[in-house]
């Protein structure tokens, strides 16, 4: 692994204060310390396709689980995997935890772009809205962001990163409810197929019956004879009737490729499913690889008459894709989500104050038992309810004020002072 430092867009600092209980003493008691939110991006905007392909082959769900189990400082982690990017978002109890994730990243470290604090939130909102996509404004990525959130891993009771991913996806759907069919990598692939063939109703093989493969079939169906190859489950009959497509098993690829004018592949595989020797050379053929990791061996380019287009070749130049109003709305929603995350992060402070108050209450109730004598169960319950209500009433105002305090050094000083107020006095002689 190359040891070049990761390219950082902003320094990972505790700009988004998300406290968690640490072990630094304050009057010999543990006090909450800021958590660290960081994001790492590897995409076609930061690295060549070859590097993204290498990383995608190892950076999967199993890698995420193993790394999460090993890096105990991690509270939550999210992995977004699409055909053009790998995005890792981590929430750690310390900066040391983030550093361990840096060391865990596969591939060339200089190709990873790092973000910290609020920039992580803003970037995820932009990704979900398709502002960072190869085809600006595409809608498929919002579903992928939501799925990544549901697959996030965590050690705590609150799934902050899942809520973040859900908020980013929901914002994209609200601000961009109708996405034109032309704004997708599937549409770009379909148009390239029709341009290449230059004749009516070319024979096209689509490898993959997932969401991407089906979308390509739907776009090609009016102007081509389409066959869709599936690995496990065939497309349902209603889909085949609506598109007029044939369905074959992926084991039958060879004869189908031999008959096709173009092949579009969009499956998740650990190794290429179409190699150099499987491509005919007796006539021109177009191959389009929409997979990541790659579905088609780049060596097919050496075959006579073969034209291969990969994801880098399909990048669509942005033509005045700026939308100031949309950008302002995305930023505003991202800022609101940051505020929510900060509020969630302050709960450990509130819990710490309440734990200290509860410890004092229990100690005083136990001390009072010596003077109250034998109590019935009803009397004990009444004593518990009375003392708990007293503590709740005393803490209601202070804890709400703790929640309203913003992030920063001065508010942290006030929170520590609140903990000091509830520090039990030293035992007398």
C-alpha positions, 0 to 999 in steps of 0.5 A: 500500500502506498503511504501517500497521505489522503487528499483532504477537502477539510480537516477532520476536526470535531466540528460536528460535536457528537459526544460519547462517554470517554475515560478522561477524568473529571473529579475521578469520573468519566465525562463525555468527549466529542465523537468524530464524524469523517467521510472517505470518497473514492470515485471517478472524480478522485481516481482512475477507473482501474483503481476504482475497479481494484478497490471495489473487488475487496471493499464489500460488505464482508470487508466492512463487517471485519473492519468494524469488528476490529476497530472498536472505537467505531460507533457507526459505519456506512458504506455506499457502493455504486458503479462509480464510487465507494463512500465510507462514512464513520462515526468514532469515539476518538480521532484515533478511531478515524486514523485506524479507518484511514489505515484500513482503506484499500488501494492507493491512499492518495486517491481517497478524498477525506471530509470531516464534520459538516462537509460529510453531511453536505456531501452525502446530500449532494450525492443523493440528489445526483449532483455528484453523479456521472449524469448530473441529476440521476435518480437511481443513486438516492435508492442506493444511499437509502439502502446503504443507510439500512445496511449501516453497522452500529454499536449504539442504540441510535442509528445516526448514520441510517437517519442521515442517509434516509434524510438525504434520500428523502430530501432528494425525492422531495426536491427532485420528484420527477427525474427525466429518463435521460438522466441516467447511465442506463439511458446513456448506454442505450443511446450509444447502442442505437448510435453504434448499430445504425440500423433498425432493431439491432440484436442486443444482449443485456447481462443482468436482470437487476434494477440497472439491467431492467432499465436498459431493457426498457429503454432499448425495447422500442427500438431493438430486439433484446435478450436479458441474461439472468443468473438466478431468478428470471425477470417476471412474465409481466416485464417480459411481455411489456418489453418484448424481451427474451430471457436466458440463463447466464450459462447460455452467454456464449451463443447469445453473444455470438448472435448480438450486435451489442452487449450491455453488462450490469451485474455484480461479479467478483471476476469478469463474466465476459472474456477476450475469447468469448467475443466474436471477431467476424463482425463489429460488436459493441460492448458496454460495461456498466458493472463495478467491479468490471464485468468485461475484461478490458483485454477484449479491446485487442480483438478485431472489430470490438468496441468496448465502452466502460464507465469512464467512456460514458461520462457525460460532460455537464452542460450548465448543470448549475441550479442555485436554488436547488443548491441552496435548498440542499445546503439548508436541509444538510444544515438542519440534519447537522443540527439534529445530529448535534442534538443527538450527540448531546444526549450522553451529557444529559445521561451523565448528569442524570446518572449522577443525580440518580446515584445521589438519590439512591444513596439518600434513599438507602440512608433514609431507610435506617430511620424509616424502619420497615416499610411495606411494598406500597410505602417503598413504591411511594418513596421511589415515586416521590424521590424520582419525581423530585429529581425529575423536576429538579433536572428538567430545566437544566437538562433542556438547557444542556440540549440547547447549548451549541457545540464548541469549547465554551458550551463544553465548559458549561456542560462540564460545570453542570456535571461538577454541580452533581458531583457527590461531596467527599465523605466526611471524617 
